[in-house]
């Protein structure tokens, strides 16, 4: 496939080839991310103005756009400077004043001759009980009525682009769209009753009612599906190419795994068993594994990951487990040590802080294969860290690592299998958008013995009651987290809030019982404060959100989150998941400052109702939008022009299935429909996919 099909050339030509667009206007269009006619056809109107003619303005609400037939009665020029020129007109029932500032009399005499009929359209205002219209949008003579659409599309604009320029340029771009071969799967096309591509564009740009602007209007839905399909095809092509990348079959004999299973005090959940099996099969196949393991808080991802690492060791290789912070890496180490010990596997940790001699020895043992499993932070990426035979790399909480780091880890061995783990449940549509190129295993069951967490919302005024309760809990040997408010302005203010609360709690509970950890602390002090809490030396840990992911203290049964209304849903759920890890019943107290906003109330309500992270993630998506849920800056979420990840989740899932089926039946995209989808990929500027297919 040499290049872009000729049928699309007109859409990829210069903007200045469109009517009314010179160099200056073309430059202005840049602010709307429009650089060629193709970008204009996907710049859809965001609202619509009803310009249908009404018999009279009487009874119409103020500030509504009205269109009415009038007779011109008289002109009232302004007597003093700065006062407006008024033209009095009459519709079927009442008079209207047309107000003009800085307009010349002779121009208005020509535009609105006394005694003649005109069609006027503009925003109706009421001043001193008189109907007025300031600078009407349209004043049309009897022979020009057909120039006014009943519904007028309103486009996004920017400095230098007027509505007139926009409408003219869009019309020019639409003239270049020809009938293209259909790329949508025939059954989907039929069931949805969608128009073809060219018709969909014409309809989307000429709305006939406010409903035509909604995401569920057939024309818009079809165009959104085209975007999703191109995106999912690109992901699926990348995925099939990655699968062609031969890996190595890593086949274990199950001996180490059964030793560990025998040591466990409980049986794995059905979801864990299923994930272990899926990952095991991927590793045993000659293809390279690229899998995402997502589990809810406390669903037992670590065990699943460890089983995979043991399979690598059984096959005579090594495995590495990467965590984003040293605290988390250390915790993985502590959690896995007893299991590794029971199976006779050597497990070590590498961090940036190892002493020189110790580090040298570890690197030698790693290179000779004496260390079977390595746990570490990004120190593992550094030069000089060589494995004897790395088979599997596991990345925990990958959204904190860049894609390049993921790749760098894969380079440490030949054809390394990759497993990415996350404890942040991701709504299905975002998972497909972000990780569509990966296979997914989901842990959606809690291991046996985990007690439900009682969640309650408490107004700030009752803070002293909370501290009294805390005192009693500590006296009975329990531990608690106290998460301080999130202050938007600066980390410095976060810090002040944490230090203030720390002083108050020290005074109430005694200095020896309270620890403090925040983002500004040097790593050594942070680790020392965490270690003292883990060892039970301090009973209350005051913290900013640094404890959000992964800290595991079974004896901690109380989580206090101060000013909970400032946190996102998923974040509150993650924080709550730090308790409820032991045998005792746990409580999460959400302290808020009344009055709560509507969304604040809804967040608190959802948390009280459910502990299901996947349901919480879907609600979070509805409330905050895709960019905020993952954090757009580092999310790698695609930016769609028409499609909307929040309201069109089912379309994304259909596109995902369709793209996979198509590539399964037609991997080279050579069938008539395959060729049509190549045109779609060019149109949607997914050139990467096209090069991959050509290479493949």
N, C-alpha and C positions, 0 to 999 in steps of 0.2 A: 504494500500500500504506500504509494510514493508520497502523496500529499493531500491537502484539502481538496475535496471534490469541487469541480468547476461550478456546479449548481449553487455553491455557497459564496463564490467570489464576491458578488455584489454586496453581501452583508459584511464582508471583511475589508471593504475598500475604505478610502479616506472619508472622514466625516464631512469634509468640505465639498464632497460630491453631492451632498443632500441640498434640497432647495432651501435658500435662506440662511445657509451656514457658511460664514466666511472664517478666516483664520482666527479672528478675535473671539467669535462665538464658539468655535471649536475648542479654543483654550478654556473658555468658561465652562464648557461641558465636562471638562476634566474633573471639576469638583464633585460631579455626580457619578464619577467613575465611568463616564461614557467616552469612549475613544474611537468607536466605529459604529456603523449602522446596527450591527448585531446587538450592541449594548442597549440601543434605544428600543428595539422591539421587546426587550425584557424589562424595560422601565415602565411598569404599569401604573395607571392612575390610582391614587390612594383614596380618593373619595369622588362623589358625584354631586353636581348641583342640579336641582330640579328646575328646569326653565319652562315647564308647561304653562300655557297661557291661562290666567284666571280672569273672570269677568270684572272683578273689582278688588281693590286692596282692603275694602271695608271688612272688618272681622279677621283679617290675616294677622298672625302674631308679629310683633316687632322683631327686627334683626333677621327675618326670614328673607330669602331671595324670592322676589315675585316678578312675574312677567305679565304685563297688562296692556291692553289696547287703549290709547288715550287721544283726546283732541286737545290741541294747544290753545289755551285761552289768552294769556298775556305774558309779556316779558317785564320783569322789574329789575332794571340795572341798579348796581349799588351806587349810593350817593357818596359814600365815604370810602377812603382807601382801606383795604383789608377786610371790608364787608363783602359777603358773597353776592353773586348775581343769581336772581331767582326766576324760574320759569314756572308759571302756574298752568297745570294741565288737569283734565278731568277724565275719569274713567266712567263706567256705566252708572256709578252711584255717588262718587265723591271726588273732591279735588285733591291734588297731590302737588307739593312744591318740589321742583327739581332744583337742587342747590349746586352752583358751580363756583369754585374759587379760581382766581387768576385766569378766567376765560374771557376772550374778546367777544364783544357784542355781535360783530358781523358774522363771526364763526357760528355763534349760537342761533342767530336769525336764520342762517342757512340750514342748520341742523334741525331746528324746531320752528318752522314757519307758523305764525298765528293762523288759526282756523283749519290747519291740516291735521291728518291722523298720523300717529306714529305708534310703533310697538316699542315699549321700553322694558328693560329688565335690569334689576339691581337690588341692593339690600334696602328693605323698608325700615324707616325709623319713625318714631313718633316724638314730636317736640311741641309742647304747649297744646296738646290734643290735636295737632295737625300732622297729617301724614306727609313724610318727606322722603326724598331719595337723593343722597349726595353722590354726584358724578355717576350716573347710571352706567352699568357695564356695557349695555347695548342701547342704541336709539336707531331703529330701522324704519325705512319708508315702506309703503305697501308692497312694493315689488321685491323687497329684500327679506321677507319673513322666512323664506325657506333656508336662509343662511344660519338660522338659530336652531341648534339641536334641542330636542325636548329635555334631554339629559346631557349635561356637559361634564366631560371627564376633567378631574383636577389632578395635575401631575406634580411630582416633587420638582421644585425650582431652585435656582441658586443665583447669585449675583450675575447679572449679564444675560440671564435666560428668562425671557418673559413668557407668559402662557402662550402667546401667539407664535413665538419662535418655536417653542416646544411642540405645539400641535402640528405645525407645518413640517418640522423635522421628523416627527414620529410618522406622519402620513407618508413622507418620502421614503422612510426606512421600510414601512409596511408594504409599499409598492414593490419592493425588491424581494419579497417572500414569494416563492413559487410553490406549487404543490410538491411535497416531498413524499417519498415512499414511506408507508406506515411502519414504525418500529415497535409499537406497543403490541404485546401478545394479544392475538385476536379475541380470546375469551374475555380478557380484562377489559379490552376496548368496548366489546359488546355489553358486558354486564354493567359497566359504568355509564354507558350511553354518552360517551364523550364526543365532541366534534374532532375533525382532523386538525393537524397542527396549524395550517394556515388559517382555517376558520376560527380556531380557538384564539389566535392572536387578534384577528379582526374583532371578535366579540369582546375580548378582554379590554381592548382599547376603545370600544364604543358601548359603554354600559347603558342599558335601557331602564335601569331602576337601581336603587341602592343595593338590592340583593346581588346584582352582578359584580359588586366590588368584594363580596365576601369570599373567604378562602374556599367555601364549598360550592361556589358557582361552577357549573361544569367546565367552562372554558379555563378558569383559573386552576381548577383541580387538575385538569389535563396537563397544563404547563408546569405545575408543581411536580406532577408525576414524572414528566420528562427530565426535570432536573435531578430528582431522586434516582431515576433509572440510570442516568449517565454516571452519577456519583457511585451508585452501587455496582455498576458494571466495572468501573475503574477499580474499585476495591476488590471485586471478584477476580478480575484479570490479574491484579497484583498478587492475589492470594494463590491463584492457580500457578502463576509463575514461581512463586516461592515454594509451592509444593513440588514443582518440577525440579527445583534445586534439590538434588538428592541429599538426603541426610545420611545417617548411619543407623542401622537397626540396633537399638540398645535393648537386648533381651535379657531379663533377669531370670533367676531360677526360683525366686520367691522366698528363699531361705531367710534372708535378713528381715524381710517384711513380716514373715510369720513370727519371728522371734519378738519383734516389736509389738505386733498385734496381741501376742500372748501376755505381754506385760501390762496392757492397758486395763484400767479399772472399769471400762465400759465398752460397749460395742459401738463401732462407728455408725453414724446415721445412714439412712438409705442414700441421701444426697452425697455424703462423703464417699460411700462405697462406689457409687456411680461415677463420681469425678475421678477416683483413683483408677477405675477401670478404663475410662476414656483417655486419661493421660498415659496410662501404661500402654494402651494399644497404639497411641500416637508414637511413643518412644520406640516401640518394637517394630514399627513400620519403617521401610527404607526412606520415607519422606521426612523432611525436616519439620519438627513440631513448631507451631506458632499459636499458642493457646492462651486464652484469658480465663483465669479462675476468679469469679467474683462471688463473694459470700457476704452475708449480713454480719454485723458485729457479733463476734463470739460464735460463728457457725463452724469453727474448727478448720480453717484453711491450713494452719501450720502443719497439722497431721497429714493432710493430703499432699502438701508440698514435700514433707519429709519422706513419705512413701515413694514419691517420684525420685528423690535424691538416692534412696536406697537401691532403687532399680538400676540407676546409673552405676552404683558401686558394685552391685551383683554382676553387672556385665563387664566388670574389670575397669571401669572408668571413674571419673570424679564428678562432683557436683558443686555448684556455688550458689549461695543464697545471699541476695543483696538487699539491704534495707536503706531507706533514705537518711536515717540518723543513727548516731552511735548508740543512743539509748535503746532504739528498737533492735539494732543488731545484737546488742548485749542481751536483750530480752529473748530474742530467738535462740541465742546460744544457751541461756539458762534453761529455757523450755525444752530444748532438744537434747541437752547433755545426758539426762537420765536415759532417754530412749536410745541415744547413740551408744551409751555405755552397755545397755542390755544386749545390743546386737554386735558389740565388739567392733564398732566402726570408729575411726579416729576423726574427731570434729574439732576444728580450730577456728579462731576468729582473727581477722586481720583488720586493724584500724590505722588511722594516721598517727596514732600515739604510741605504737609499739616501740620499745627501746631498741637501739641499733642491733645489739647482739642477738636479742630475742627474734627480731624481725628477720635477720639474716638466716637464722636457723629455720624459721617457719618457711621462708621462701625456698630454701634448699629442700625441705621435706615435701613441699608442694610440687616442686619440679621433679622430685624422684618418685612421686606417687604415694609417699607414706601418709600424707594427709588425704583422707577420702573426701571429706566434705568441708568446704570453707564457708564461713559466714563473714560478711564484711559490709563496709560502707563503700562510697565511691573510690576509696583507696584501692579497691580491687582493679580499677581500670588502669592504674598507673603502670608505666613502663617497668620492666623488671619483675612483674608478677607473672610467672610462667607456670602453666599446669603440665602435668605429665600426660594426661588424657582427659580433657574436659568434655563431658558428654551433655550436661544439662546446666543451664543457668536459669535461676528463678529470680524474678525481680518483684519485690514487695512494694506495693503502693507506687506503681509505675508513673502516675501522673506527676510525681515529683522528680522524675528523671526525664531528660530529653531523649528523643528518638535516637540521636547520635550515640548517646551513652549505651542505649540498648544494643545498637549495632556493634559498638566497640567491644562489648562483652562477648558477643557472638564470635568476634574475631579471635578470641583467646584460645579457641580450640578449633578442630576441623568439624564443620557441619554440626555445630552445637544446637541441640533442641532448646527452645525458649518457652518458659512458662511465666506469665505475668500475673501477679496476684493483686487484688484490691479488696479492701473491706468497705468500700463505698459502693453500695448498690447503685447501679446506673439504670435509669429508665431505658426500656428497650429501644426507643427511637434513637437516643443519644449513643447507646452502645453500638448500634448499627452504623451510625454516622461516624463514630470515632474509632471503633475497633472492628469495622466491617470486614477487615482483611484477616481477622483471627477467628479460630474456632473458640467456642465459649462453653465453659462448664459453670454451673450455678449451684451454690450451696444455699438452699432456702429452708433448711430445718435447723433447729437449735439442738445441740447435743443433749442427751438425757441429763436430768439433775440440775439444769439451769433454771433458777427460780424467776418468776416474773418480777419486774421492777415496778414498784408503786410510784407513779408520777403525780405530783401535785403542784399547782401554781399558788404562789404566796405573794401578796402585795408587800412592797418594800417596807411599809410601816410596821410589819410584823417581824422585822429583822431580829429584834432582841429575843423573840420566842424561838426563832431558829437556833440562835446561839445557845439558849438554855437547853434545847433538845440535843444539840451537839455535845454539850457538856456531859449529859446523861449517857449518851452513846459511847463516848470515850471512856467514861468510868466503867462501862461494862465491856471494855476491851475492843471496841470497834474502831475503824479508821474512816476518814472522810476526805474527799476532795472539795476544795472551794475554788470555783473558777470565777475569776474577776471579770468585770465588764469589758466589753470590747469597745475601745474608744477609737473612733474613726480618725481623729485629727493626727495622732502620731503615736509611735511606739513609746515615746517618752510619757505620754499621758496614760497609756496602758500600764506602764511601769508605776506611775504615781498611784493609780487606783489600786494596784496589787500591793504596794508598800503600805498604803493607808490601811487596807483591810487586814494585812499581816499584823500591824501594830495593834489594831482593835482586838483581833483574836488572841494575840499573845497576852494582852492585858486580861482577857476574859478566861483564857484556858491555861495560862502559864507558858513562859517562853520555851521550855523544853519540849512542849508537845507540838509546836507548830513549825513547819518548814515552808520555804518560799522558793518558787522556781519561775523564771520568766525569760523572755527572749534575749535580754541584754546581759544575762549572766555569762561569765566565761564557761566554756564546756566543762572544765574540771568541777567547778562549783555546782553546775546544773546536775551533773552526774552524782555528786556527793549528796545533794539534797534529795534526788530521786532514790538513791541507794538507801539513805536513812529511812525514807518512807517505806520502801519495799521491805526493809529489815524490821519494820515496826518500831524503830527508835522514835520517829515522830508520828503523831496520830492524825494530824490534819496537814494536808499539803495545799497551800495557797498557790494558785498558778494562773498564768494567762493561758491561752489555748495551746501551749506547747504540748500538753498531755493528750491532745485529741486522738492521736492514732496509736493503738497498740500497747499501751502500758498495762501490765497485768498484775494486780495486787488482790488476790482472792479475799483478803480480810477487809478490804475497803467496801463498805456497804452503803455509804451516803455520798451522794453527789449534789453539791449545791451550785447552781449556776446563777450568778448575780446579773441582774438586768437582762434576763433571758430574751426579752423582746427584741434585743439588738442582734440576736444570732439567727442564722438561717436554719431551716428545718433539719437538713441533713447533718449540719454541724451539731445541733442539739442532740440528735440521735446518736452521733458518734461519741459525744461526751458522755451521754447516759450509759453507753455500752462499756464504760470503764468500770462500772459497778455491776453487781449481780453475777460475779464470777466464782463465788464460793458457795458454801452450803447455806449461809444465812440469808434471810429475806433482805432485799435492798430497797432504798428509796432514792428518788431523784426529785429535788425541790427546785422549781423554776421561780426565781424571785424576780418580780416585774414591778415597774413603776407605772401605776395607773395614771390616766386612762389608757387602755390598750387600743391600738388601731384595729380596724376590722381584720387585717391580715395577721396582726399579732394574736388576736383572739383565736383565729383559725389555726395558727401554728400550735398554740398551747393545746387546743382541743384535739388536734390530730395526735399529738404526742401522748396525751392522756388516754386516747382510744386504742392506740396500736403500738406494738414493738416491731412490726414487720417493716424492715428497712426498704423493701422493694416498693411497698405501698407508699411509704414516706417519700421515697425518691420521686415517684410519679406525681405526688401532690406538690412536692418542691418545684418540679418542672412546671406544673400548671401555674404556681404562684409567682415564680421568679424568672421563668424564661431560661432557655437553653444556655445562653452565654454565662449567666450567673451560676448555674448549677455546677458546671465544670470549671468555670473561670476562663472566659474566652481567651485571655492573653496566652495561656499555655495549653489550651485544650486541643488545639488542632481541629476544632470544629469547622466544617466547611461553611462558607458564607453563601447562602442561596439568595437569588434575586427575587424569585416568586414564591418558592416553597417556604413553609413555616414549620420548623421541627416541633413546635409545641402543639399546634392544632391539627397537624396532619400526620400524626404518628402512624396510623394504620397504612397510609400510602407508602411510607418508608419501608414498612415490613413487607408489603406486597412487592415493591421494587426489588427488595433484597432477594425474595424468593424467585422472582422472575429472572433476575440477572443470573442467579446460580443455575436455574434450569436451562436458560439459553446457552450458557457456556458449556454445560454438561453435554447438550445435544449438538452444539456447533462451536467447538473450542476455537476454531480459526475465524469465526464470524464470516463464513463464505456463502451461507444460504441466502436467499432473497431477504429474509428478515435480518439476518446477520449483517448483510451489507447496509441495510437501512439503519441499523444501530451504529454502524461505523460513521454514517452521516451525522447521527445524533451526537456521537462523541466529539466529532469535529466542531459541530455547532455549539456544544457546551464547553468547548475549549479544554477537553480532557485529552490533550495530545499525549500525555504520558502513557495512557492506556493503549493508544494506537501504536506507539513505538514498541511497547511490550509485546503486543499481539504480532507486530511485524517481525520482531526478533524471534518470538516463539514460533 
